[in-house]
Amino acid sequence: GGEIQQIGTPLDIYNEPKNAFVADFIGESNILDGIMKEDFTVEFNNIKFQCVDKGFKKNEPVDVVIRPEDIDVVPASEGMLQGTVTSVTFKGVHYEIIVDIDNFKWMIQTTEKSEVGDVIGISIDPEEMHIMKCLSTDSNDNLTIGGVSVNDICDQYNTPLYILDEDEIRKMVNAGEATFYI
């Protein structure tokens, strides 16, 4: 066995992933480095935003996960953030646009057409920002979650570490099984 990351229906896991690992495998996401300033306040792009998350340490580094379809395109002057459109792809029912905001390429799915070179604003509702403990590596290249070594967690529970690849995760989702291991 491995460590269970999340159990739930595919819809529940898509809408409320427990960490960036699950969110990234379940669907496309914008994953940004952030800092949880206090309950209900997260900072990314050097700007503080309201969110609906709590229970993190003050100034704890976090992953901010935002789905492409949860971002609203607005006039630049009305946006929480502003950036330049670098790519536009028509996908049938929506446009997939890439927007460069402070050297981060945001993926946005919208029915609003934009042109490459347009400067646009984006708006994100607080409930659409999913704040998660960071999945990262330490100075020895060991995998950590929220600063805790995954190897230490596995040793503590006397369980091996299993990492599924994206195809394995997708097969599980398609079969209606929604248990994730890392």
Phi, psi and omega per residue, in radians:
G1 nan 2.856 3.070
G2 -2.122 -2.864 3.120
E3 -1.679 2.169 3.135
I4 -1.223 2.214 3.132
Q5 -1.591 -0.667 -3.103
Q6 -2.910 2.463 3.056
I7 -2.167 2.326 3.125
G8 2.942 3.138 3.097
T9 -1.262 2.736 3.090
P10 -0.952 -0.678 -3.140
L11 -1.144 -0.770 3.125
D12 -1.085 -0.746 -3.118
I13 -1.195 -0.643 3.103
Y14 -1.136 -0.798 -3.069
N15 -1.338 -0.534 -3.091
E16 -2.379 1.145 3.116
P17 -1.127 2.550 -3.102
K18 -1.426 -0.381 3.094
N19 -2.704 2.999 -3.073
A20 -1.150 -0.533 3.114
F21 -1.050 -0.875 3.139
V22 -1.136 -0.782 -3.098
A23 -1.043 -0.725 -3.085
D24 -1.229 -0.580 3.135
F25 -1.395 -0.491 -3.111
I26 -1.373 -0.513 -3.131
G27 -3.016 3.022 -3.141
E28 -1.213 2.452 -3.140
S29 -2.539 2.655 2.911
N30 -1.627 2.063 -3.117
I31 -2.034 1.983 -3.070
L32 -1.985 2.640 3.002
D33 -1.335 2.295 3.129
G34 -2.419 3.077 3.071
I35 -2.312 2.174 3.080
M36 -1.395 1.832 -3.061
K37 -1.259 -0.692 3.114
E38 -2.979 3.053 3.100
D39 -0.931 2.300 3.072
F40 1.249 0.220 3.092
T41 -2.413 2.112 3.104
V42 -2.147 2.574 3.099
E43 -2.048 2.274 2.924
F44 -2.594 2.743 -3.025
N45 0.963 0.532 3.138
N46 1.049 0.461 3.112
I47 -2.293 2.441 3.090
K48 -1.533 2.399 3.131
F49 -2.267 2.602 2.992
Q50 -1.290 2.481 3.035
C51 -2.462 3.140 -3.111
V52 -1.883 0.158 -3.065
D53 -1.672 2.663 3.125
K54 -2.633 3.023 3.061
G55 1.610 0.113 3.076
F56 -1.623 2.811 3.042
K57 -1.210 2.644 3.075
K58 -1.093 2.286 -3.134
N59 1.122 0.445 3.096
E60 -1.302 2.272 3.021
P61 -1.106 2.388 -3.097
V62 -2.435 2.853 2.924
D63 -1.665 2.287 3.060
V64 -1.844 2.038 -3.077
V65 -1.911 2.170 -3.124
I66 -2.322 2.135 3.135
R67 -1.248 2.529 -3.130
P68 -1.022 -0.578 -3.103
E69 -1.407 -0.138 -3.120
D70 -1.678 0.159 -3.118
I71 -1.878 2.239 3.105
D72 -1.680 2.343 3.052
V73 -1.534 2.243 -3.126
V74 -2.358 2.915 3.035
P75 -0.985 2.539 -3.068
A76 -0.917 -0.692 -3.094
S77 -1.177 -0.321 -3.111
E78 -1.807 -0.021 -3.031
G79 -1.422 2.624 2.990
M80 -1.177 -0.601 3.076
L81 -2.392 2.708 3.108
Q82 -2.226 2.565 3.116
G83 -2.784 3.100 -3.096
T84 -1.870 2.274 3.106
V85 -1.217 2.197 -3.138
T86 -1.942 -0.244 -3.128
S87 -2.747 2.474 3.073
V88 -2.366 2.188 3.097
T89 -2.248 2.169 3.079
F90 -1.388 2.195 -3.077
K91 -1.936 0.253 3.115
G92 1.784 -1.141 3.126
V93 -1.815 -0.193 3.119
H94 -2.686 2.950 3.014
Y95 -1.756 2.441 2.980
E96 -1.825 2.022 -3.123
I97 -2.048 2.564 3.051
I98 -1.909 2.247 -3.098
V99 -2.152 2.204 3.100
D100 -1.531 2.002 3.085
I101 -2.175 1.906 -3.127
D102 0.909 0.814 3.093
N103 1.175 0.259 2.978
F104 -1.901 2.269 -3.128
K105 -1.565 1.820 3.111
W106 -1.457 2.320 2.993
M107 -1.699 2.257 -3.124
I108 -2.269 2.354 3.039
Q109 -1.932 2.103 -3.019
T110 -2.588 2.747 3.016
T111 -1.591 -0.104 3.107
E112 -1.463 2.146 -3.134
K113 -1.398 2.366 3.039
S114 -2.223 2.827 3.102
E115 -1.973 2.613 3.051
V116 -0.987 2.307 -3.117
G117 1.721 -0.301 3.095
D118 -1.106 2.474 2.979
V119 -1.722 2.110 -3.083
I120 -2.195 2.890 2.999
G121 -1.897 2.737 3.024
I122 -2.187 2.604 3.109
S123 -2.263 2.389 -3.108
I124 -2.330 2.161 3.092
D125 -1.206 2.534 -3.119
P126 -0.939 -0.631 -3.114
E127 -1.300 -0.153 3.110
E128 -1.616 -0.087 3.075
M129 -1.646 2.032 3.130
H130 -1.767 2.014 -3.078
I131 -1.710 2.248 -3.044
M132 -2.396 2.665 3.038
K133 -1.069 2.509 -3.089
C134 -1.188 2.388 2.948
L135 -1.821 1.991 -3.040
S136 -2.614 -2.975 3.067
T137 -2.157 2.638 3.105
D138 -1.574 -3.020 -3.067
S139 -1.117 -0.327 3.101
N140 -1.724 0.228 -3.136
D141 1.178 0.417 3.058
N142 -1.523 2.423 3.133
L143 -1.181 2.331 3.103
T144 -2.300 2.660 3.019
I145 -2.201 2.066 -3.110
G146 1.043 0.536 3.110
G147 1.476 -0.027 3.138
V148 -1.779 2.298 -3.126
S149 -1.115 2.249 3.093
V150 -1.117 -0.635 3.092
N151 -1.068 -0.694 3.101
D152 -1.126 -0.692 3.106
I153 -1.099 -0.789 3.132
C154 -1.100 -0.714 3.109
D155 -1.126 -0.726 -3.121
Q156 -1.049 -0.702 -3.111
Y157 -1.704 0.119 3.123
N158 0.880 0.861 -3.122
T159 -2.320 2.474 3.122
P160 -1.292 2.840 3.105
L161 -1.662 2.193 3.058
Y162 -2.074 2.337 3.053
I163 -2.104 2.088 3.113
L164 -1.540 2.528 3.068
D165 -1.491 3.017 -3.041
E166 -1.046 -0.674 3.137
D167 -1.099 -0.692 3.119
E168 -1.126 -0.727 3.120
I169 -1.093 -0.812 -3.123
R170 -1.075 -0.692 3.089
K171 -1.056 -0.719 3.126
M172 -1.111 -0.760 -3.137
V173 -1.117 -0.808 -3.129
N174 -1.094 -0.519 3.126
A175 -1.471 -0.032 -3.135
G176 1.450 0.113 3.081
E177 -1.601 2.270 -3.052
A178 -2.242 0.826 3.053
T179 -1.895 2.232 -3.074
F180 -2.030 2.437 3.121
Y181 -2.116 2.599 2.996
I182 -2.297 nan nan
